[in-house]
Amino acid sequence: MERRKFNKILFGAPLLLSTPPNLAKVGGPYGIKIKKPPRLQKGDKVGLIAPASPASAEKFEKAIFNLEKLGLNVSVGTYAHNKIGYLAGEDDKRLSDLHRMYEEDSIKAIWSVRGGYGTTRIIKQLNYKMIRKHPKILIGYSDITALSNAIFARSGVVGFHGPLGSSDFTAYNMDYLQKVLFEGHVKLTVEIGYANREQTSDAYRQRVITPGKMRGRLAGGNLSLLSAMAGTGLLPDFKDKIIFIEDIGEKPYRIDRMLTQLLTSTNIHKASGILLGVFEDCETDDTENSWTLEEVLRDRLGKMGIPVFYGFPVGHIKDQATLPIGIHASFDTTSRKLIYLESPVS
């Protein structure tokens, strides 16, 4: 993807972060009890931040318009308009904005205006105990994968992989934002048949890599970020979870390399199943000297003995579902319906 030039960060040994005390165990890697953030209501004030790359004035305008269309009031981060190279300001300033949004009681949710690169630089410094004390909806995708997964792993707070503030808020996107963030449906069924139906590219073709049924807590996000976080101690335990994965603009050998990183440095082989999103612009230009994307996916994931499905509406695409990281869900490769087995919000 476009961010690949920035994602060459190499992490060292696993981070020795302390586990918040006095939290009941739920079988996760750090024994932290799951905590759901309060649901949104019309008229709530939400924070708009740029925790990764800088956003243009146009993106901020679009994000504010989108969130106001949802009936929300917007408070822009103090340093959200900063820019230093490919970052939206210095690490401490971006971290400060994020922490302030959690600490300020009037802010009911936190929305990222865009992704890009930069969140892996600040996840070690996050105040996870404070975040658990003030659980709030944090939503975004792409580079925001690092924030939502680290926060779930270290604080137990459910996060949300969904449209960025400056994304296109299509009817499909708005429908699931409403159902997930505002209404908090139990037994919500995510229908995927009509998402992105105008797209004719083979990247959008749904296919079963390995048939079966999967059931477990949701976790995952962008492949580039998940592979970069492997070995840091900031990823959730993949055992018994439904792991969703997506990416864009990565050639098959790069997909191979990142999946191999996850296979060799995490317990993803113990997952309940894998939901692959739409990997747009990830096909090879040299068919004589390369595997296809599908061949890589089948080679790396099709031998794990767990269900694997490709083409779920998540990631760098127009119509995308909002996936809560940390709640129980189920998916059957035959019915092709993702069912949330509990409300993602309190």
PyMOL commands that set and color helices and strands:
alter all, ss='L'
color gray80, all
select helices_A, chain A and resi 2-5+57-69+91-103+119-121+123-125+128-133+142-155+171-183+202-204+223-229+252-265+268-270+293-301
alter helices_A, ss='H'
color red, helices_A
select strands_A, chain A and resi 45-49+73-76+107-112+137-140+159-161+189-191+207-210+213-222+242-246+273-276+308-310+323-325+328-332+337-340
alter strands_A, ss='S'
color yellow, strands_A
deselect
rebuild
show_as cartoon
